[in-house]
Amino acid sequence: MAVDGKWEIVINSPLGAQKASLDIATNGSALTGTQQAAQGSGPLENGKVDGNNVTWSAKITSPMPLTLDFTGTVDGDKLSGSVKAGSFGSFPFTGNRSA
């Protein structure tokens, strides 16, 4: 699938640019994998893929426990979209395939 692989993303949050690494795999319309970041690492949850559109959730622990909800679009080796951070609103993210 077009999204399978390793990605480096940057979330443009009010706390500045937050970097994360993704390792993504798809199986039909299901998206699975892991996210590693300074704010917390763990499995991707509720992942879905529909054509070039992807969605998933990831939990962070810093600066507070929070679930981030990602919605994005894959365009070749680029990934972009928005991430909803609970009551803090939504922020854009961009990324590139690293492997």
NUBADREN-747484 format. One record per residue (C-alpha): residue number from 1; x, y, z. Coordinates in steps of 0.02 Angstrom, whole numbers. Example, Ala and Ser with C-alpha at 12.3 -4.5 7.8 and 13.67 -1.06 7.14 Angstrom:
REM NUBADREN-747484
<atom><nr>1</nr><c1>615</c1><c2>-225</c2><c3>390</c3></atom>
<atom><nr>2</nr><c1>684</c1><c2>-53</c2><c3>357</c3></atom>
REM end
This chain:
REM NUBADREN-747484
<atom><nr>1</nr><c1>0</c1><c2>0</c2><c3>0</c3></atom>
<atom><nr>2</nr><c1>56</c1><c2>178</c2><c3>-31</c3></atom>
<atom><nr>3</nr><c1>74</c1><c2>221</c2><c3>153</c3></atom>
<atom><nr>4</nr><c1>172</c1><c2>68</c2><c3>212</c3></atom>
<atom><nr>5</nr><c1>344</c1><c2>109</c2><c3>280</c3></atom>
<atom><nr>6</nr><c1>435</c1><c2>226</c2><c3>397</c3></atom>
<atom><nr>7</nr><c1>392</c1><c2>410</c2><c3>406</c3></atom>
<atom><nr>8</nr><c1>463</c1><c2>563</c2><c3>493</c3></atom>
<atom><nr>9</nr><c1>327</c1><c2>691</c2><c3>533</c3></atom>
<atom><nr>10</nr><c1>325</c1><c2>865</c2><c3>610</c3></atom>
<atom><nr>11</nr><c1>172</c1><c2>930</c2><c3>703</c3></atom>
<atom><nr>12</nr><c1>161</c1><c2>1120</c2><c3>706</c3></atom>
<atom><nr>13</nr><c1>89</c1><c2>1142</c2><c3>881</c3></atom>
<atom><nr>14</nr><c1>78</c1><c2>1295</c2><c3>994</c3></atom>
<atom><nr>15</nr><c1>229</c1><c2>1220</c2><c3>1087</c3></atom>
<atom><nr>16</nr><c1>331</c1><c2>1228</c2><c3>927</c3></atom>
<atom><nr>17</nr><c1>376</c1><c2>1094</c2><c3>801</c3></atom>
<atom><nr>18</nr><c1>353</c1><c2>920</c2><c3>875</c3></atom>
<atom><nr>19</nr><c1>441</c1><c2>778</c2><c3>784</c3></atom>
<atom><nr>20</nr><c1>383</c1><c2>598</c2><c3>779</c3></atom>
<atom><nr>21</nr><c1>432</c1><c2>439</c2><c3>687</c3></atom>
<atom><nr>22</nr><c1>299</c1><c2>322</c2><c3>618</c3></atom>
<atom><nr>23</nr><c1>315</c1><c2>141</c2><c3>564</c3></atom>
<atom><nr>24</nr><c1>156</c1><c2>102</c2><c3>467</c3></atom>
<atom><nr>25</nr><c1>84</c1><c2>-56</c2><c3>391</c3></atom>
<atom><nr>26</nr><c1>-83</c1><c2>-84</c2><c3>307</c3></atom>
<atom><nr>27</nr><c1>-191</c1><c2>-237</c2><c3>287</c3></atom>
<atom><nr>28</nr><c1>-341</c1><c2>-200</c2><c3>177</c3></atom>
<atom><nr>29</nr><c1>-421</c1><c2>-45</c2><c3>251</c3></atom>
<atom><nr>30</nr><c1>-336</c1><c2>-67</c2><c3>421</c3></atom>
<atom><nr>31</nr><c1>-184</c1><c2>38</c2><c3>466</c3></atom>
<atom><nr>32</nr><c1>-69</c1><c2>-19</c2><c3>607</c3></atom>
<atom><nr>33</nr><c1>102</c1><c2>27</c2><c3>671</c3></atom>
<atom><nr>34</nr><c1>194</c1><c2>127</c2><c3>802</c3></atom>
<atom><nr>35</nr><c1>233</c1><c2>308</c2><c3>839</c3></atom>
<atom><nr>36</nr><c1>390</c1><c2>363</c2><c3>929</c3></atom>
<atom><nr>37</nr><c1>410</c1><c2>540</c2><c3>995</c3></atom>
<atom><nr>38</nr><c1>485</c1><c2>633</c2><c3>1143</c3></atom>
<atom><nr>39</nr><c1>305</c1><c2>659</c2><c3>1205</c3></atom>
<atom><nr>40</nr><c1>271</c1><c2>472</c2><c3>1212</c3></atom>
<atom><nr>41</nr><c1>282</c1><c2>315</c2><c3>1107</c3></atom>
<atom><nr>42</nr><c1>163</c1><c2>174</c2><c3>1073</c3></atom>
<atom><nr>43</nr><c1>50</c1><c2>84</c2><c3>951</c3></atom>
<atom><nr>44</nr><c1>-62</c1><c2>172</c2><c3>827</c3></atom>
<atom><nr>45</nr><c1>-246</c1><c2>146</c2><c3>865</c3></atom>
<atom><nr>46</nr><c1>-406</c1><c2>152</c2><c3>761</c3></atom>
<atom><nr>47</nr><c1>-303</c1><c2>160</c2><c3>601</c3></atom>
<atom><nr>48</nr><c1>-392</c1><c2>163</c2><c3>434</c3></atom>
<atom><nr>49</nr><c1>-340</c1><c2>188</c2><c3>255</c3></atom>
<atom><nr>50</nr><c1>-455</c1><c2>235</c2><c3>111</c3></atom>
<atom><nr>51</nr><c1>-360</c1><c2>261</c2><c3>-51</c3></atom>
<atom><nr>52</nr><c1>-231</c1><c2>397</c2><c3>-12</c3></atom>
<atom><nr>53</nr><c1>-324</c1><c2>453</c2><c3>146</c3></atom>
<atom><nr>54</nr><c1>-266</c1><c2>391</c2><c3>317</c3></atom>
<atom><nr>55</nr><c1>-327</c1><c2>412</c2><c3>496</c3></atom>
<atom><nr>56</nr><c1>-257</c1><c2>350</c2><c3>661</c3></atom>
<atom><nr>57</nr><c1>-244</c1><c2>394</c2><c3>845</c3></atom>
<atom><nr>58</nr><c1>-90</c1><c2>396</c2><c3>955</c3></atom>
<atom><nr>59</nr><c1>-70</c1><c2>426</c2><c3>1142</c3></atom>
<atom><nr>60</nr><c1>60</c1><c2>542</c2><c3>1216</c3></atom>
<atom><nr>61</nr><c1>110</c1><c2>565</c2><c3>1398</c3></atom>
<atom><nr>62</nr><c1>198</c1><c2>734</c2><c3>1394</c3></atom>
<atom><nr>63</nr><c1>162</c1><c2>873</c2><c3>1432</c3></atom>
<atom><nr>64</nr><c1>4</c1><c2>780</c2><c3>1489</c3></atom>
<atom><nr>65</nr><c1>-85</c1><c2>618</c2><c3>1443</c3></atom>
<atom><nr>66</nr><c1>-180</c1><c2>652</c2><c3>1282</c3></atom>
<atom><nr>67</nr><c1>-243</c1><c2>558</c2><c3>1129</c3></atom>
<atom><nr>68</nr><c1>-196</c1><c2>636</c2><c3>963</c3></atom>
<atom><nr>69</nr><c1>-313</c1><c2>603</c2><c3>816</c3></atom>
<atom><nr>70</nr><c1>-227</c1><c2>612</c2><c3>646</c3></atom>
<atom><nr>71</nr><c1>-309</c1><c2>637</c2><c3>475</c3></atom>
<atom><nr>72</nr><c1>-194</c1><c2>641</c2><c3>326</c3></atom>
<atom><nr>73</nr><c1>-163</c1><c2>614</c2><c3>142</c3></atom>
<atom><nr>74</nr><c1>-19</c1><c2>519</c2><c3>63</c3></atom>
<atom><nr>75</nr><c1>54</c1><c2>592</c2><c3>-97</c3></atom>
<atom><nr>76</nr><c1>200</c1><c2>483</c2><c3>-152</c3></atom>
<atom><nr>77</nr><c1>333</c1><c2>502</c2><c3>-18</c3></atom>
<atom><nr>78</nr><c1>244</c1><c2>646</c2><c3>68</c3></atom>
<atom><nr>79</nr><c1>113</c1><c2>640</c2><c3>206</c3></atom>
<atom><nr>80</nr><c1>15</c1><c2>792</c2><c3>267</c3></atom>
<atom><nr>81</nr><c1>-142</c1><c2>831</c2><c3>363</c3></atom>
<atom><nr>82</nr><c1>-203</c1><c2>885</c2><c3>533</c3></atom>
<atom><nr>83</nr><c1>-197</c1><c2>819</c2><c3>709</c3></atom>
<atom><nr>84</nr><c1>-331</c1><c2>852</c2><c3>839</c3></atom>
<atom><nr>85</nr><c1>-263</c1><c2>869</c2><c3>1014</c3></atom>
<atom><nr>86</nr><c1>-418</c1><c2>854</c2><c3>1122</c3></atom>
<atom><nr>87</nr><c1>-485</c1><c2>1023</c2><c3>1182</c3></atom>
<atom><nr>88</nr><c1>-324</c1><c2>1109</c2><c3>1122</c3></atom>
<atom><nr>89</nr><c1>-385</c1><c2>1112</c2><c3>941</c3></atom>
<atom><nr>90</nr><c1>-310</c1><c2>1050</c2><c3>778</c3></atom>
<atom><nr>91</nr><c1>-137</c1><c2>1080</c2><c3>708</c3></atom>
<atom><nr>92</nr><c1>-58</c1><c2>1042</c2><c3>538</c3></atom>
<atom><nr>93</nr><c1>72</c1><c2>908</c2><c3>514</c3></atom>
<atom><nr>94</nr><c1>186</c1><c2>864</c2><c3>370</c3></atom>
<atom><nr>95</nr><c1>302</c1><c2>717</c2><c3>342</c3></atom>
<atom><nr>96</nr><c1>414</c1><c2>622</c2><c3>225</c3></atom>
<atom><nr>97</nr><c1>445</c1><c2>437</c2><c3>199</c3></atom>
<atom><nr>98</nr><c1>612</c1><c2>388</c2><c3>275</c3></atom>
<atom><nr>99</nr><c1>616</c1><c2>206</c2><c3>220</c3></atom>
REM end
